[in-house]
Amino acid sequence: MEIRSKFWLEIDDEPVFGRGRRFLLEAIDAHGSINQAAKEINISYKKAWSYIKTMEERLGIMLVERHVGGRNGGGALLTDHARDFLRKYKLMEEGLMEIADERFRQIFSP
Amino acid sequence: MEIRSKFWLEIDDEPVFGRGRRFLLEAIDAHGSINQAAKEINISYKKAWSYIKTMEERLGIMLVERHVGGRNGGGALLTDHARDFLRKYKLMEEGLMEIADERFRQIFSP
């Protein structure tokens, strides 16, 4: 038997950030492109863009900078605010998963 | 901004116990009746019974004892194993929710 856990952040009882949004930002960071990031996590560009805009509005911070032109027709970069937020979120999420495992073993192991 | 969390237990990657099952067992304990417990959590008796049987099979412990007859036409009681399991689960779940709150504040508060 194992414990599973899921964490997300809410503002005024509305979800604002969780694992799906984390993967989206990480994919943008990895590919330097919203389009490729959207493909990687199997959503449309339009959906990815609306997720980003909604997060930015609700969190009150800019997350993604788009730049146009250049050899690859432009791309997207995470802002420093986004990187900082992502770093904190991962730290929190990974720490909590470890703690959940520990606590489960402490309580349920004979 | 607040953290939300959800925990559940799995065996061989199949969910076996979580908050919904916790509420079902607690309602059986409170009402002494599977029928009333099912009503309280808005599921059919048949569904409640199938949840119980599945949990018992997967956890390998008896959870609910039905007794028949008597003034109220019988009822249902949690076994000591069920009470022990429920106690551990609540202890784990509540502890983890507190820890999640703490950790969120530590990491995200300025």
Backbone of each chain as ProteinMPNN parsed JSONL, in Angstrom:
{"seq_chain_A": "MEIRSKFWLEIDDEPVFGRGRRFLLEAIDAHGSINQAAKEINISYKKAWSYIKTMEERLGIMLVERHVGGRNGGGALLTDHARDFLRKYKLMEEGLMEIADERFRQIFSP", "coords_chain_A": {"N_chain_A": [[0.848, -1.199, 0.0], [0.452, 2.227, -0.781], [0.901, 5.782, -0.329], [-0.764, 8.391, -2.059], [-0.603, 11.691, -3.32], [-1.873, 14.98, -3.941], [-1.374, 18.291, -4.806], [-2.342, 21.71, -4.902], [-2.686, 25.23, -5.677], [-4.866, 27.752, -4.497], [-6.779, 30.734, -5.032], [-9.07, 32.723, -3.433], [-10.789, 30.469, -3.302], [-10.604, 29.443, -5.893], [-8.911, 27.36, -8.153], [-5.521, 28.01, -8.926], [-2.933, 27.305, -9.505], [-1.175, 24.324, -10.231], [-0.078, 20.943, -10.655], [-0.377, 20.531, -13.463], [-0.159, 23.127, -14.564], [2.365, 23.661, -13.693], [3.851, 21.818, -15.244], [3.357, 22.904, -17.755], [4.661, 25.438, -17.613], [7.27, 24.53, -17.15], [7.726, 23.167, -19.535], [7.652, 25.244, -21.376], [9.902, 26.585, -20.563], [11.84, 24.657, -21.15], [11.616, 24.349, -23.958], [11.572, 26.888, -25.011], [9.379, 27.904, -26.28], [5.963, 28.487, -26.679], [4.279, 27.126, -28.318], [5.553, 24.644, -28.855], [5.674, 23.724, -26.254], [2.968, 23.454, -25.644], [2.295, 21.424, -27.419], [3.816, 19.345, -26.315], [2.498, 18.846, -23.881], [0.091, 18.131, -24.798], [-2.024, 20.01, -25.347], [-3.871, 22.668, -26.975], [-2.338, 25.485, -28.646], [-3.788, 27.759, -28.191], [-5.184, 27.182, -25.857], [-3.06, 26.832, -24.07], [-2.076, 29.404, -24.072], [-4.235, 30.759, -22.97], [-4.289, 29.639, -20.435], [-1.877, 30.633, -19.435], [-2.332, 33.425, -19.462], [-4.473, 33.589, -17.674], [-3.298, 32.619, -15.294], [-1.348, 34.588, -14.936], [-2.918, 36.866, -14.534], [-4.333, 36.137, -12.201], [-2.334, 35.531, -10.351], [-1.03, 37.858, -10.39], [1.448, 38.378, -11.474], [3.859, 38.647, -14.131], [4.49, 35.974, -16.263], [5.382, 34.792, -18.636], [7.405, 35.8, -21.356], [6.994, 36.817, -24.605], [8.837, 36.745, -27.603], [9.351, 38.065, -30.839], [10.158, 37.174, -34.28], [13.497, 36.49, -35.668], [15.534, 33.56, -36.379], [14.029, 31.245, -35.815], [11.473, 32.156, -35.867], [10.698, 33.505, -33.576], [9.838, 33.176, -30.042], [9.355, 32.002, -26.662], [9.945, 32.979, -23.31], [10.445, 32.181, -19.878], [9.739, 34.519, -17.307], [11.792, 36.092, -14.746], [10.271, 36.188, -12.45], [8.5, 34.093, -12.887], [10.244, 31.93, -12.895], [11.146, 32.018, -10.27], [8.778, 31.58, -8.876], [8.113, 29.024, -9.798], [10.299, 27.551, -8.865], [9.894, 27.737, -6.088], [7.427, 26.456, -5.923], [7.994, 23.838, -6.794], [9.848, 23.065, -4.876], [8.203, 23.092, -2.627], [6.203, 21.199, -3.352], [7.683, 18.834, -3.854], [8.926, 18.432, -1.384], [6.679, 18.045, 0.222], [5.648, 15.684, -0.804], [7.589, 13.842, -0.079], [7.4, 14.046, 2.72], [4.801, 13.126, 3.058], [5.063, 10.442, 2.299], [6.833, 9.529, 4.296], [5.319, 9.98, 6.624], [3.147, 8.355, 6.164], [4.381, 5.829, 6.213], [5.312, 5.802, 8.867], [2.901, 5.794, 10.296], [1.342, 3.699, 9.265], [2.949, 1.437, 9.043], [3.708, -1.647, 10.605]], "CA_chain_A": [[0.0, 0.0, 0.0], [1.225, 3.474, -0.881], [0.121, 7.015, -0.287], [-0.687, 9.297, -3.21], [-1.02, 13.023, -2.9], [-2.015, 15.985, -4.991], [-1.381, 19.626, -4.213], [-2.529, 22.831, -5.814], [-2.869, 26.507, -5.0], [-6.113, 28.443, -4.812], [-7.015, 32.096, -4.567], [-10.53, 32.864, -3.299], [-11.415, 29.175, -3.609], [-10.468, 29.044, -7.295], [-7.571, 26.829, -8.42], [-4.703, 28.943, -9.706], [-1.687, 26.669, -9.943], [-1.023, 22.947, -9.769], [0.915, 20.19, -11.397], [-0.537, 20.751, -14.9], [0.417, 24.433, -14.887], [3.81, 23.504, -13.48], [4.408, 21.157, -16.431], [3.296, 23.856, -18.863], [5.764, 26.405, -17.483], [8.536, 23.816, -17.337], [7.885, 22.844, -20.954], [8.004, 26.503, -22.044], [11.297, 26.817, -20.199], [12.69, 23.686, -21.854], [11.561, 24.486, -25.423], [11.617, 28.281, -25.445], [8.277, 28.099, -27.231], [4.652, 28.095, -26.151], [3.719, 26.165, -29.265], [6.132, 23.317, -28.589], [5.274, 23.316, -24.898], [1.567, 23.014, -25.733], [2.325, 20.093, -28.067], [4.349, 18.351, -25.382], [1.523, 18.428, -22.867], [-1.16, 17.769, -25.478], [-3.112, 20.98, -25.38], [-3.703, 23.574, -28.106], [-1.636, 26.73, -28.355], [-4.786, 28.707, -27.667], [-5.451, 26.794, -24.467], [-1.844, 27.142, -23.308], [-2.01, 30.854, -23.931], [-5.267, 31.217, -22.04], [-3.808, 29.238, -19.099], [-0.828, 31.566, -19.013], [-2.952, 34.723, -19.177], [-5.269, 33.47, -16.446], [-2.35, 32.544, -14.176], [-0.719, 35.9, -14.743], [-3.904, 37.765, -13.923], [-4.706, 35.74, -10.847], [-1.164, 35.628, -9.468], [-0.562, 39.253, -10.408], [2.834, 38.479, -11.951], [4.117, 38.23, -15.501], [5.152, 34.669, -16.238], [6.0, 34.43, -19.922], [7.702, 36.878, -22.309], [7.107, 36.352, -25.985], [9.606, 37.604, -28.492], [9.023, 37.714, -32.233], [11.234, 37.252, -35.27], [14.65, 35.61, -35.495], [15.584, 32.433, -37.301], [12.96, 30.28, -35.566], [10.168, 32.808, -35.815], [10.343, 33.962, -32.227], [9.702, 32.148, -29.021], [8.847, 32.469, -25.375], [10.842, 32.742, -22.177], [9.881, 32.452, -18.55], [10.297, 35.677, -16.61], [12.425, 35.742, -13.474], [9.193, 35.934, -11.484], [7.986, 32.741, -13.143], [11.276, 30.982, -12.437], [11.146, 32.044, -8.81], [7.532, 30.938, -8.453], [8.24, 27.608, -10.138], [11.279, 26.983, -7.945], [9.228, 27.591, -4.79], [6.359, 25.458, -6.026], [8.609, 22.506, -6.859], [10.418, 22.817, -3.543], [7.09, 22.776, -1.741], [5.54, 19.967, -3.772], [8.545, 17.663, -3.653], [9.069, 18.269, 0.064], [5.448, 17.497, 0.798], [5.503, 14.283, -1.204], [8.47, 13.056, 0.799], [6.828, 14.032, 4.067], [3.619, 12.259, 3.028], [5.562, 9.057, 2.307], [7.363, 9.253, 5.634], [4.252, 9.94, 7.61], [2.368, 7.15, 5.874], [5.116, 4.666, 6.73], [5.312, 5.868, 10.33], [1.593, 5.501, 10.886], [0.742, 2.443, 8.804], [3.795, 0.248, 9.136], [3.527, -2.305, 11.897]], "C_chain_A": [[0.882, 1.246, 0.0], [0.317, 4.681, -0.766], [0.321, 7.783, -1.591], [-1.158, 10.658, -2.73], [-1.068, 13.96, -4.089], [-2.088, 17.331, -4.293], [-1.68, 20.653, -5.286], [-2.761, 24.095, -5.002], [-4.181, 27.13, -5.435], [-6.071, 29.888, -4.318], [-8.528, 32.278, -4.559], [-11.263, 31.604, -3.748], [-11.424, 28.784, -5.085], [-9.052, 28.52, -7.524], [-6.776, 27.801, -9.275], [-3.404, 28.314, -10.218], [-1.613, 25.265, -9.37], [-0.046, 22.249, -10.683], [0.845, 20.405, -12.914], [0.095, 22.062, -15.343], [1.933, 24.411, -14.688], [4.449, 22.889, -14.723], [4.41, 22.101, -17.627], [4.456, 24.848, -18.781], [7.118, 25.724, -17.691], [8.795, 23.506, -18.814], [8.233, 24.103, -21.745], [9.485, 26.811, -21.792], [12.231, 25.907, -21.011], [12.758, 23.976, -23.359], [11.729, 25.922, -25.898], [10.493, 28.616, -26.404], [6.97, 27.622, -26.604], [4.06, 26.992, -27.029], [4.244, 24.747, -28.998], [5.759, 22.793, -27.207], [3.852, 22.761, -24.919], [1.503, 21.619, -26.362], [2.769, 19.025, -27.066], [3.306, 17.902, -24.364], [0.13, 18.218, -23.47], [-2.317, 18.725, -25.283], [-2.859, 21.907, -26.574], [-2.902, 24.804, -27.667], [-2.567, 27.722, -27.67], [-5.06, 28.445, -26.181], [-4.247, 27.155, -23.586], [-1.784, 28.64, -23.03], [-3.057, 31.353, -22.927], [-4.911, 30.805, -20.598], [-2.8, 30.256, -18.562], [-1.439, 32.905, -18.603], [-3.741, 34.682, -17.866], [-4.366, 33.406, -15.213], [-1.757, 33.911, -13.888], [-1.67, 36.87, -14.058], [-4.148, 37.42, -12.469], [-3.53, 35.857, -9.886], [-0.645, 37.064, -9.403], [0.911, 39.374, -10.78], [2.924, 38.035, -13.414], [4.914, 36.937, -15.461], [5.941, 34.388, -17.516], [6.207, 35.675, -20.778], [7.794, 36.274, -23.7], [8.014, 37.298, -26.753], [9.403, 37.121, -29.923], [10.252, 37.814, -33.119], [12.385, 36.316, -34.954], [14.505, 34.384, -36.364], [14.419, 31.458, -37.105], [11.584, 30.935, -35.406], [9.745, 33.173, -34.41], [10.178, 32.827, -31.253], [9.209, 32.758, -27.733], [9.827, 32.086, -24.277], [10.095, 32.945, -20.879], [10.518, 33.721, -17.99], [11.01, 35.205, -15.334], [11.383, 35.446, -12.395], [8.657, 34.512, -11.631], [8.976, 31.694, -12.627], [11.283, 30.87, -10.911], [9.918, 31.306, -8.269], [7.62, 29.418, -8.646], [9.193, 26.897, -9.168], [10.63, 26.736, -6.577], [8.184, 26.475, -4.833], [6.926, 24.034, -6.024], [9.191, 22.099, -5.51], [9.322, 22.364, -2.583], [6.491, 21.415, -2.075], [6.398, 18.735, -3.49], [8.748, 17.386, -2.16], [7.843, 17.598, 0.657], [5.245, 16.042, 0.407], [6.382, 13.373, -0.344], [7.897, 12.918, 2.202], [5.611, 13.1, 4.123], [4.043, 10.789, 3.069], [6.042, 8.645, 3.695], [6.259, 9.034, 6.656], [3.384, 8.697, 7.42], [3.073, 5.922, 6.471], [5.108, 4.63, 8.257], [3.998, 5.361, 10.91], [1.084, 4.111, 10.504], [1.639, 1.221, 8.893], [3.682, -0.35, 10.531], [4.725, -2.044, 12.812]], "O_chain_A": [[1.905, 1.311, 0.68], [-0.875, 4.615, -1.065], [1.418, 7.822, -2.15], [-2.007, 10.76, -1.844], [-0.395, 13.757, -5.099], [-2.794, 17.481, -3.296], [-1.308, 20.477, -6.446], [-3.002, 24.04, -3.796], [-4.561, 27.046, -6.603], [-5.417, 30.211, -3.326], [-9.192, 32.017, -5.562], [-12.244, 31.677, -4.489], [-12.171, 27.89, -5.484], [-8.086, 29.173, -7.128], [-7.3, 28.354, -10.242], [-2.852, 28.739, -11.233], [-1.933, 25.03, -8.205], [0.721, 22.891, -11.4], [1.879, 20.457, -13.58], [0.793, 22.117, -16.356], [2.679, 25.059, -15.422], [5.47, 23.379, -15.204], [5.35, 22.102, -18.421], [5.154, 25.072, -19.771], [8.006, 26.284, -18.334], [9.931, 23.573, -19.283], [9.025, 24.04, -22.686], [10.211, 27.237, -22.69], [13.276, 26.344, -21.493], [13.823, 23.866, -23.966], [12.001, 26.149, -27.077], [10.63, 29.505, -27.244], [6.879, 26.514, -26.076], [3.427, 26.057, -26.54], [3.477, 23.787, -28.927], [5.556, 21.595, -27.011], [3.562, 21.737, -24.3], [0.759, 20.751, -25.905], [2.179, 17.948, -26.982], [3.233, 16.721, -24.023], [-0.868, 18.139, -22.755], [-3.455, 18.304, -25.079], [-1.756, 21.928, -27.121], [-2.808, 25.114, -26.48], [-2.198, 28.415, -26.722], [-5.154, 29.37, -25.373], [-4.403, 27.711, -22.499], [-1.486, 29.079, -21.919], [-2.789, 32.258, -22.137], [-5.2, 31.54, -19.654], [-2.861, 30.676, -17.406], [-1.117, 33.452, -17.548], [-3.685, 35.611, -17.06], [-4.638, 34.06, -14.206], [-1.676, 34.336, -12.736], [-1.295, 37.594, -13.136], [-4.168, 38.299, -11.607], [-3.709, 36.243, -8.73], [0.082, 37.434, -8.481], [1.556, 40.366, -10.439], [2.173, 37.173, -13.869], [5.89, 36.817, -14.72], [7.031, 33.818, -17.474], [5.307, 36.504, -20.913], [8.566, 35.346, -23.943], [7.957, 38.514, -26.567], [9.296, 35.922, -30.18], [11.247, 38.448, -32.767], [12.274, 35.453, -34.084], [13.476, 34.188, -37.011], [13.883, 30.912, -38.07], [10.655, 30.329, -34.874], [8.556, 33.15, -34.091], [10.357, 31.659, -31.599], [8.71, 33.882, -27.708], [10.448, 31.023, -24.309], [9.206, 33.792, -20.794], [11.709, 33.961, -18.187], [10.846, 34.062, -14.906], [11.577, 34.577, -11.545], [8.396, 33.822, -10.646], [8.588, 30.705, -12.004], [11.409, 29.782, -10.348], [10.013, 30.515, -7.331], [7.247, 28.641, -7.766], [8.92, 25.786, -8.713], [10.794, 25.669, -5.985], [8.074, 25.666, -3.912], [6.409, 23.146, -5.345], [9.051, 20.96, -5.065], [9.481, 21.4, -1.835], [6.295, 20.581, -1.192], [5.918, 17.731, -2.965], [8.74, 16.232, -1.732], [7.952, 16.697, 1.489], [4.727, 15.252, 1.197], [5.971, 12.285, 0.06], [7.902, 11.839, 2.794], [5.414, 12.379, 5.101], [3.449, 9.988, 3.791], [5.708, 7.573, 4.2], [6.255, 8.072, 7.425], [2.947, 8.072, 8.386], [2.453, 5.094, 7.139], [4.924, 3.576, 8.864], [3.979, 4.604, 11.881], [0.468, 3.426, 11.321], [1.156, 0.09, 8.827], [3.572, 0.377, 11.518], [4.75, -2.521, 13.947]]}, "seq_chain_B": "MEIRSKFWLEIDDEPVFGRGRRFLLEAIDAHGSINQAAKEINISYKKAWSYIKTMEERLGIMLVERHVGGRNGGGALLTDHARDFLRKYKLMEEGLMEIADERFRQIFSP", "coords_chain_B": {"N_chain_B": [[-3.548, 33.57, -1.142], [-3.802, 30.057, -1.046], [-2.867, 26.733, 0.004], [-4.065, 23.664, -1.317], [-4.82, 20.264, -0.685], [-4.836, 16.775, -1.448], [-5.223, 13.474, -0.475], [-4.715, 9.965, -0.892], [-4.926, 6.363, -0.712], [-3.2, 3.757, -2.386], [-3.112, 0.496, -3.85], [-1.07, -1.527, -5.7], [-1.142, 0.44, -7.743], [-3.854, 1.048, -7.872], [-6.536, 2.962, -6.644], [-7.468, 2.696, -3.247], [-8.362, 3.665, -0.842], [-9.669, 6.714, 0.381], [-10.698, 10.113, 0.893], [-13.488, 10.007, 0.376], [-14.202, 7.332, 0.946], [-13.461, 7.332, 3.561], [-15.397, 9.081, 4.648], [-17.641, 7.526, 4.171], [-17.237, 5.273, 5.878], [-17.152, 6.612, 8.342], [-19.735, 7.622, 8.444], [-21.221, 5.289, 8.574], [-20.398, 4.43, 11.057], [-21.437, 6.504, 12.632], [-24.229, 6.308, 12.202], [-24.874, 3.658, 12.487], [-25.788, 2.142, 10.415], [-25.792, 1.01, 7.099], [-27.492, 1.826, 5.126], [-28.498, 4.35, 5.964], [-26.093, 5.692, 6.104], [-25.315, 5.658, 3.429], [-27.321, 7.261, 2.338], [-26.661, 9.68, 3.572], [-24.253, 10.357, 2.355], [-25.048, 10.563, -0.188], [-25.131, 8.34, -2.014], [-26.15, 5.22, -3.536], [-27.506, 2.413, -1.673], [-26.592, 0.062, -2.728], [-24.254, 0.813, -4.054], [-22.739, 1.747, -1.893], [-22.441, -0.624, -0.513], [-20.969, -2.085, -2.349], [-18.634, -0.577, -2.45], [-17.704, -1.042, 0.149], [-17.268, -3.832, 0.13], [-15.306, -4.009, -1.848], [-13.215, -2.495, -0.713], [-12.721, -4.093, 1.539], [-11.839, -6.468, 0.376], [-9.537, -5.567, -0.985], [-7.98, -4.39, 0.996], [-7.757, -6.497, 2.643], [-8.936, -6.83, 5.097], [-11.717, -7.176, 7.358], [-14.278, -4.808, 7.432], [-16.871, -3.934, 7.997], [-19.554, -5.049, 10.001], [-22.556, -6.638, 9.549], [-25.655, -6.794, 11.227], [-28.656, -8.578, 11.731], [-32.267, -8.164, 12.153], [-34.009, -7.265, 15.246], [-35.328, -4.221, 16.788], [-35.015, -2.071, 14.979], [-34.715, -3.33, 12.603], [-32.201, -4.369, 12.173], [-28.696, -3.591, 11.495], [-25.523, -1.948, 11.023], [-22.126, -2.239, 11.937], [-18.908, -0.845, 12.512], [-15.958, -2.8, 12.331], [-13.368, -3.612, 14.747], [-10.965, -3.545, 13.402], [-11.568, -1.835, 11.295], [-12.058, 0.53, 12.679], [-9.536, 1.021, 13.74], [-8.032, 1.323, 11.405], [-9.264, 3.569, 10.296], [-8.755, 5.475, 12.261], [-5.978, 5.701, 12.066], [-5.8, 6.608, 9.442], [-7.102, 9.099, 9.536], [-5.483, 10.453, 11.334], [-3.131, 10.533, 9.857], [-3.973, 11.975, 7.533], [-4.944, 14.428, 8.58], [-2.685, 15.394, 9.908], [-0.981, 15.709, 7.728], [-2.258, 17.697, 6.258], [-1.975, 19.905, 7.913], [0.82, 20.115, 7.919], [1.239, 20.695, 5.231], [0.07, 23.227, 5.002], [1.75, 24.698, 6.7], [4.235, 24.402, 5.432], [3.73, 25.564, 2.977], [3.314, 28.233, 3.804], [5.836, 28.828, 4.865], [7.453, 28.696, 2.559], [6.24, 30.34, 0.622], [5.556, 32.746, 1.823], [6.526, 36.13, 2.131]], "CA_chain_B": [[-3.318, 32.291, -1.803], [-3.777, 28.945, -0.087], [-2.585, 25.411, -0.562], [-5.065, 22.607, -1.147], [-4.172, 18.964, -0.862], [-5.701, 15.599, -1.484], [-4.433, 12.261, -0.229], [-5.432, 8.703, -0.957], [-4.042, 5.19, -0.654], [-3.304, 2.851, -3.526], [-2.431, -0.797, -3.839], [-0.793, -1.859, -7.108], [-1.591, 1.56, -8.585], [-5.314, 1.222, -7.876], [-6.987, 3.63, -5.42], [-8.167, 1.778, -2.343], [-8.981, 4.398, 0.26], [-9.442, 8.152, 0.351], [-11.633, 10.873, 1.712], [-14.863, 9.541, 0.175], [-14.368, 6.088, 1.701], [-13.386, 7.729, 4.969], [-16.713, 9.606, 5.02], [-18.592, 6.405, 4.204], [-17.053, 4.509, 7.116], [-17.543, 7.469, 9.467], [-21.194, 7.727, 8.471], [-21.714, 3.993, 9.084], [-20.121, 4.465, 12.491], [-22.348, 7.458, 13.275], [-25.639, 5.928, 12.086], [-25.091, 2.233, 12.721], [-26.604, 1.64, 9.302], [-25.221, 1.283, 5.776], [-28.518, 2.531, 4.371], [-28.484, 5.775, 6.35], [-24.786, 6.248, 5.73], [-25.349, 5.87, 1.976], [-28.15, 8.461, 2.123], [-25.944, 10.879, 4.005], [-23.23, 10.793, 1.402], [-25.668, 10.63, -1.523], [-24.922, 7.225, -2.94], [-27.132, 4.166, -3.287], [-27.093, 1.341, -0.766], [-25.857, -0.919, -3.528], [-22.926, 1.372, -4.287], [-22.044, 1.741, -0.59], [-22.093, -2.017, -0.213], [-19.896, -2.52, -3.249], [-17.422, 0.101, -1.958], [-17.228, -1.737, 1.355], [-16.729, -5.149, -0.254], [-14.045, -3.808, -2.578], [-12.198, -2.105, 0.28], [-12.38, -5.248, 2.383], [-11.024, -7.385, -0.414], [-8.241, -5.029, -1.341], [-7.181, -4.185, 2.213], [-7.606, -7.788, 3.31], [-9.509, -6.814, 6.456], [-13.162, -6.958, 7.468], [-14.511, -3.443, 7.886], [-18.243, -3.697, 8.476], [-20.345, -6.212, 10.406], [-23.997, -6.397, 9.518], [-26.458, -7.681, 12.068], [-30.048, -8.519, 11.261], [-33.315, -8.247, 13.164], [-34.083, -6.222, 16.274], [-36.407, -3.251, 16.613], [-34.815, -1.239, 13.796], [-34.46, -4.158, 11.416], [-30.771, -4.637, 11.971], [-27.847, -2.432, 11.248], [-24.14, -2.258, 10.662], [-21.122, -1.701, 12.858], [-17.514, -0.982, 12.082], [-15.133, -3.738, 13.108], [-12.221, -2.969, 15.402], [-9.964, -3.307, 12.353], [-11.98, -0.64, 10.56], [-11.826, 1.683, 13.564], [-8.087, 1.235, 13.823], [-7.602, 1.831, 10.103], [-9.834, 4.91, 10.178], [-8.019, 6.322, 13.199], [-4.664, 5.949, 11.46], [-5.955, 7.402, 8.224], [-7.416, 10.48, 9.921], [-4.258, 10.99, 11.936], [-2.216, 10.829, 8.751], [-4.524, 13.011, 6.658], [-4.988, 15.72, 9.264], [-1.302, 15.819, 10.105], [-0.397, 16.154, 6.453], [-2.855, 18.979, 5.868], [-1.297, 20.942, 8.709], [2.195, 20.26, 7.433], [1.174, 21.354, 3.922], [-0.165, 24.652, 5.278], [2.989, 25.26, 7.27], [5.29, 24.442, 4.429], [3.33, 26.586, 2.003], [3.586, 29.563, 4.371], [7.303, 29.008, 4.954], [8.088, 28.878, 1.25], [5.644, 31.388, -0.2], [5.386, 34.051, 2.472], [7.704, 36.963, 1.897]], "C_chain_B": [[-3.206, 31.196, -0.745], [-3.419, 27.628, -0.78], [-3.77, 24.484, -0.317], [-4.35, 21.286, -1.369], [-5.201, 17.855, -0.828], [-4.797, 14.39, -1.3], [-5.309, 11.039, -0.431], [-4.426, 7.567, -0.928], [-4.269, 4.322, -1.875], [-2.601, 1.533, -3.226], [-2.271, -1.188, -5.299], [-1.367, -0.811, -8.068], [-3.104, 1.696, -8.742], [-5.723, 1.897, -6.575], [-7.753, 2.654, -4.533], [-8.858, 2.496, -1.19], [-8.641, 5.874, 0.151], [-10.535, 8.83, 1.138], [-13.086, 10.39, 1.582], [-15.142, 8.278, 0.98], [-14.298, 6.371, 3.208], [-14.763, 8.222, 5.448], [-17.745, 8.483, 5.097], [-18.455, 5.625, 5.51], [-17.468, 5.338, 8.339], [-19.062, 7.57, 9.591], [-21.813, 6.412, 8.957], [-21.533, 3.956, 10.6], [-21.137, 5.36, 13.217], [-23.788, 6.949, 13.298], [-25.905, 4.467, 12.446], [-25.881, 1.588, 11.598], [-25.959, 2.009, 7.976], [-26.21, 2.127, 4.966], [-28.515, 4.038, 4.685], [-27.174, 6.448, 5.976], [-24.77, 6.581, 4.241], [-26.172, 7.117, 1.654], [-27.367, 9.714, 2.458], [-24.917, 11.336, 2.973], [-23.724, 10.701, -0.055], [-25.22, 9.561, -2.507], [-25.975, 6.172, -2.626], [-26.575, 3.154, -2.29], [-26.185, 0.356, -1.505], [-24.404, -0.463, -3.753], [-22.112, 1.339, -2.988], [-21.548, 0.33, -0.289], [-20.937, -2.484, -1.103], [-18.571, -1.825, -2.884], [-16.825, -0.665, -0.771], [-16.566, -3.065, 0.983], [-15.379, -5.006, -0.958], [-12.919, -3.416, -1.626], [-11.753, -3.304, 1.107], [-11.471, -6.22, 1.632], [-9.613, -6.862, -0.625], [-7.365, -4.831, -0.108], [-6.935, -5.503, 2.948], [-8.065, -7.764, 4.76], [-11.023, -6.599, 6.394], [-13.382, -5.565, 8.053], [-15.87, -3.254, 8.556], [-18.904, -5.02, 8.826], [-21.816, -5.858, 10.317], [-24.674, -7.298, 10.521], [-27.916, -7.475, 11.69], [-31.017, -8.574, 12.435], [-33.245, -7.124, 14.178], [-35.107, -5.177, 15.9], [-36.261, -2.438, 15.324], [-34.453, -2.045, 12.542], [-32.989, -4.332, 11.13], [-29.977, -3.389, 11.68], [-26.447, -2.875, 10.933], [-23.191, -1.56, 11.631], [-19.746, -1.803, 12.229], [-16.825, -2.028, 12.942], [-14.01, -2.961, 13.797], [-11.114, -2.663, 14.391], [-10.281, -2.021, 11.584], [-11.717, 0.611, 11.394], [-10.34, 2.033, 13.634], [-7.563, 1.859, 12.524], [-8.025, 3.291, 9.932], [-9.072, 5.903, 11.066], [-6.653, 6.689, 12.604], [-4.786, 6.874, 10.256], [-6.222, 8.874, 8.551], [-6.191, 11.18, 10.507], [-3.286, 11.415, 10.837], [-2.711, 12.013, 7.932], [-4.502, 14.381, 7.333], [-3.588, 16.262, 9.511], [-0.712, 16.393, 8.827], [-0.984, 17.484, 5.995], [-2.219, 20.14, 6.639], [0.109, 21.208, 8.2], [2.212, 21.001, 6.091], [0.966, 22.861, 4.111], [1.109, 25.345, 5.759], [4.051, 25.462, 6.202], [4.999, 25.48, 3.338], [3.672, 27.978, 2.549], [5.077, 29.844, 4.441], [7.889, 29.384, 3.609], [7.548, 30.096, 0.499], [5.465, 32.735, 0.491], [6.676, 34.853, 2.326], [8.544, 37.076, 3.183]], "O_chain_B": [[-2.597, 31.387, 0.307], [-3.641, 27.448, -1.977], [-4.395, 24.514, 0.743], [-3.396, 21.201, -2.143], [-6.282, 17.99, -0.255], [-3.73, 14.303, -1.908], [-6.511, 11.08, -0.169], [-3.226, 7.78, -1.099], [-5.398, 4.171, -2.341], [-1.639, 1.47, -2.46], [-3.244, -1.178, -6.054], [-1.996, -1.146, -9.072], [-3.577, 2.384, -9.647], [-5.306, 1.459, -5.503], [-8.582, 1.881, -5.014], [-9.828, 1.987, -0.628], [-7.503, 6.251, -0.128], [-11.216, 8.203, 1.95], [-13.825, 10.368, 2.566], [-16.188, 8.161, 1.619], [-14.981, 5.735, 4.01], [-15.233, 7.829, 6.516], [-18.611, 8.482, 5.972], [-19.454, 5.349, 6.173], [-18.073, 4.805, 9.27], [-19.607, 7.6, 10.694], [-22.815, 6.424, 9.672], [-22.415, 3.503, 11.33], [-21.632, 5.005, 14.287], [-24.495, 7.131, 14.289], [-27.052, 4.088, 12.683], [-26.569, 0.591, 11.814], [-25.617, 3.169, 7.745], [-25.815, 3.023, 4.22], [-28.528, 4.876, 3.783], [-27.145, 7.614, 5.583], [-24.282, 7.635, 3.834], [-25.784, 7.928, 0.813], [-27.405, 10.696, 1.717], [-24.732, 12.531, 2.745], [-22.942, 10.752, -1.004], [-24.964, 9.841, -3.678], [-26.617, 6.222, -1.577], [-25.366, 3.047, -2.087], [-25.17, -0.108, -0.985], [-23.465, -1.253, -3.655], [-20.944, 0.952, -2.987], [-20.409, 0.121, 0.127], [-20.04, -3.193, -0.649], [-17.505, -2.43, -3.001], [-15.619, -0.9, -0.699], [-15.47, -3.384, 1.443], [-14.443, -5.765, -0.708], [-11.808, -3.937, -1.718], [-10.562, -3.505, 1.344], [-10.483, -6.721, 2.168], [-8.63, -7.587, -0.473], [-6.158, -5.07, -0.151], [-6.022, -5.61, 3.768], [-7.63, -8.589, 5.563], [-11.535, -5.929, 5.497], [-12.753, -5.189, 9.043], [-16.005, -2.524, 9.538], [-18.833, -5.987, 8.067], [-22.27, -4.895, 10.934], [-24.299, -8.463, 10.651], [-28.352, -6.368, 11.376], [-30.66, -8.966, 13.546], [-32.513, -6.151, 13.996], [-35.692, -5.234, 14.819], [-37.252, -2.146, 14.654], [-33.953, -1.5, 11.558], [-32.58, -4.43, 9.973], [-30.512, -2.281, 11.627], [-26.208, -4.039, 10.612], [-23.437, -0.438, 12.076], [-19.461, -2.748, 11.494], [-17.083, -2.126, 14.142], [-13.741, -1.805, 13.468], [-10.415, -1.656, 14.505], [-9.392, -1.231, 11.266], [-11.221, 1.617, 10.888], [-9.958, 3.202, 13.592], [-6.762, 2.793, 12.544], [-7.245, 4.131, 9.483], [-8.788, 7.028, 10.655], [-6.238, 7.847, 12.642], [-3.99, 7.795, 10.073], [-5.652, 9.774, 7.935], [-5.911, 12.341, 10.207], [-2.702, 12.498, 10.879], [-1.955, 12.948, 7.666], [-4.092, 15.373, 6.729], [-3.34, 17.456, 9.342], [-0.036, 17.422, 8.841], [-0.279, 18.305, 5.408], [-1.962, 21.209, 6.085], [0.537, 22.354, 8.066], [3.088, 21.83, 5.843], [1.617, 23.669, 3.45], [1.481, 26.419, 5.286], [4.668, 26.521, 6.084], [5.895, 26.171, 2.852], [4.25, 28.801, 1.839], [5.532, 30.942, 4.123], [8.724, 30.284, 3.519], [8.299, 30.799, -0.177], [5.249, 33.75, -0.17], [7.775, 34.304, 2.393], [9.581, 37.74, 3.187]]}, "name": "protein", "num_of_chains": 2, "seq": "MEIRSKFWLEIDDEPVFGRGRRFLLEAIDAHGSINQAAKEINISYKKAWSYIKTMEERLGIMLVERHVGGRNGGGALLTDHARDFLRKYKLMEEGLMEIADERFRQIFSPMEIRSKFWLEIDDEPVFGRGRRFLLEAIDAHGSINQAAKEINISYKKAWSYIKTMEERLGIMLVERHVGGRNGGGALLTDHARDFLRKYKLMEEGLMEIADERFRQIFSP"}
